[in-house]
Amino acid sequence: MWRLAVAALVPVVLVGALWVFQRHLVYFPDDTAPALAPGARPVVLRTSDGLDLGAWHFPGPGRTVLVAQGNAGDRGDRVPLAAALVDAGFAVLLFDYRGYGGNPGSPTEEGLALDVRAAHRYLLDSGVTPDRMLYFGESLGAAVVAELAVEHPPAGLLLRSPFVDLASAGRVHHPYLPVGLLLRDRFPVAEHVARAGVPTTVVYGTADTVVPPPLSLVVARAARASVVAVDADHNDRVLLDGTALVDAVVALG
């Protein structure tokens, strides 16, 4: 009898542990502040809940690209992307979410929404008008900028490797868990882009093993987006700062 009780208790304990620690499976921050990138001007973003976030502004003559990174690393990892966009004539703002890049706080869906709003507000205060802004979202960052675009529409939206929502991505990697019931953070990308109604381009990798191509294509259909397919996996260099990616931003802006 006790063995049956233990066997019944084990899945309950596992599910409970996943509920408590789930954000450690979603967010993978580098929590040290990166060294200042060449050509970048350091800025501090103040969130509406009182956090100071590190960011870098790269000046350029064209539209400004607000970059929302994925769930791992920090803004230092996105410097090659910023450099490629600057070379293409854009200005760029890189920022780190709370808990990333030496910033205070811990990442959550609600917190990241406040963080990207602080970045958006900085651009407005710097004189960048909405018609001069493009949003660039990388994987999880696609959810962050798609949500922002509903309230603050930009001139264009570039979504790199987006998922339909976080649960759809979670089921790919944890097919035997009730992911949809467990998740605290939802990130409904497809829903947001459909509501935003701004010019959108989806760039995805045909060999992506983290966010499978069908998920990105659902987002593209919801946004009636232009689509750029690249023969690459999720973290291959071509999807980080490659020519096809930069050309897609140029075409959008």
Secondary structure, DSSP 8 states (H G I E B T S, - for coil): -HHHHHHHHHHHHHHHHHHHHTHHHH-EE--S-----TT-EEEEEE-TTS-EEEEEEE--SS-EEEEE--SEE-GGGGHHHHHHHHHTT-EEEEE--TTSTT-SS---HHHHHHHHHHHHHHHHHTT--GGGEEEEEETHHHHHHHHHHHHS--SEEEEES--S-HHHHHHHH-TTS-HHHH-S----HHHHHHHH---EEEEEETT-SSS-HHHHHHHHHHHT-EEEEES--TT-HHHHH-HHHHHHHHHH-
